[in-house]
Amino acid sequence: GWDPETNAIFSTNSACPPLPSHLYFHKEYSSFVVFSLSPAFSPRTKLNYNPPKDDGSTYKIELEGISVEIMREILDYIFSGQIRLNEDTIQDVVQAADLLLLTDLKTLCCEFLEGCIAAENCIGIRDFALHYCLRHIHYLASEYLETHFRDVSSTEEFLELSPPKLKEVLSLEKLNVGNERYVFEAVIRWISHDSELRKVHLKDVMSAVWVSGLDSTYLREQMMSEPLVREIVKECNNISLTPPQQGEAMLACFKPRGYSECIVTVGGEERVSRKLTAVMRCMCPLYDPNRQLWIELAPMSIPRINHGVLSAEGFLFVLGGQDENKDTLSSGEKYDPDTNSWSSLPPMNEARHNFGVVEIDGILYILGGEDGERELFSMESYDIYNKTWTKQPDLTMVRKIGCYAAMKKKIYAMGGGSYGKLFESVECYDPRIQQWTAICPLKERRFGAVACGVASELYVFGGVRSRDDNQASEMVTCKSEFYHDEFKRWIYLNDQNLCIPASSSFVYGAVPIGASIYVIGDLDTGTNYDYVREFKRSTGTWHHTKPLFPSDLRRTGCAALRIANCKLFRLQLQQGLFRIRVPSP
């Protein structure tokens, strides 16, 4: 934020702290000069360096590429902690923050850029973020490009892409187009924007189009009205104008674009034998409502239970938990949906199970839990891109089997218990100032609940507590609650049909996908058990999901994960989940 009063203080000669003698503006050049600074600058810094002399005199480092105006903004930020950011100056401020190693300012710029991403600029922001190693922003811009490709492909920024950059964009498997014709039409628009110069790149660019997904009838119609289409079909000998293949031959060449937001379950134990498992499965509730099937994915390297599971930056992370010998683990694994494979992570600083895990801007936060001998107060964080663990401030209290969620870049710790006592208290942790703050408590104390944050809202589902009457030893399932950041209080959901209030239900995870939240667990509805229940946020109502879910596993970890449709299709084909109907003669 920008405070004019604070700026006015620093702008007046009487109150302004004296400008350090070792730093001043060189007004004759579009650069500034820094004296008596440590030479430990970024390797990307563009500078002219005069080494110091033995007589004790000062030396100078001249940084190029930062204007006087931007440097003035930087100095105001250093003195006041505030800066004005806008779309006209953000690129220059990021460059200056990068050169001067101002990490906090670079983080502020990332938050600003995150709110700027739109169809008109997402390609530019994506390239800019890659250049300055703003990897979380690059991920967000790439995700936006995949989701809104049809809008992006009509923008000036898209039409000005170089041939190699266009080919890179068109090669993305997760472009959400529904039909390959929209990718083809984007190529037509791009070539037509400067046809004389771009026709030479026609064949190379078209190699990124999945021509097997183009309907022959559509192509023939386009050829009749558009000369450029006729030229493309003539140039590219892999475009077929014959009717599509049928049956097994069709499946062999079919390759759908786009992605599905999947519910992923991983680890846990077999329901009957109680044997731990490394199995991972996914189900796509929005992919095909009539064919909601569980698809087997690559298993973890080892079985785990009471582990932490979270998706972040396009990957799935599994951390800690216990192995088959009931030893508490510090190890972790990362799943890449693009390759359907796992890789190991650096171990946590402390082994733990039954802990909380949340993610903010590419940083995983691990909270509390147990190590097999004691309950833990500690918190640590993992930088996904730098692959490093960092100790964070401890929790203020033990929350055994509490629930945790992130909302608006803050972490919330809710409920849980310690030494036989259950809590309804809620605390909020702000990573920017590294401080815990108590907020409005839950309406019901509970442990074993699950939680998730969506936009400015927090949801807490399930969990159990003892009855309030004389039968205190009997446990009941708690009601679902909702918290809005604007109102600062918890309220019960109007529809409490997640499960009956007996102690026979257990929740394993709450997964937001689209406009719904899917709660996974052993959910006793009174007449049968559901494995997944859908809560529609728009109506505030619970709904039964259509498929028959597997009941052979319990205590699984759960998360949402975006997976390319072409990968899901191949897995379903390999696992015999598609059946070809041969028409009768």
Secondary structure, DSSP 8 states (H G I E B T S, - for coil): ---HHHHHHHHSTTTS----TTEEEETTTTEEEEES--S---TT--EEE----TT----EEEEES--HHHHHHHHHHHHHS-----TTTHHHHHHHHHHTT-HHHHHHHHHHHHHH--TTTHHHHHHHHHHTT-HHHHHHHHHHHHHTHHHHTTSHHHHT--HHHHHHHHT-TT---SSTHHHHHHHHHHHHHTHHHHGGGHHHHHTTS-GGGS-HHHHHHHHHH-HHHHHHHHH-TT---S----HHHHHHH----SEEEEEEEE--EETTT--B---EEEE-TTT-TT----EEE---SS--BS-EEEEETTEEEEE--B-TT--B---EEEEETTTTEEEEE---SS--BS-EEEEETTEEEEE--B-SSSB---EEEEETTTTEEEEE---SS--BT-EEEEETTEEEEE--EETTEE---EEEEETTTTEEEEE---SS--BS-EEEEETTEEEEE--EEE-SSS-TTSEEE---EEEETTTTEEEE-S--TTS-SSTT-EEEEEEEETTEEEEEEEEE-SSSEEEEEEEETTTTEEEE-SS----SEES-EEEEEEEEHHHHHHHHHHTT---------
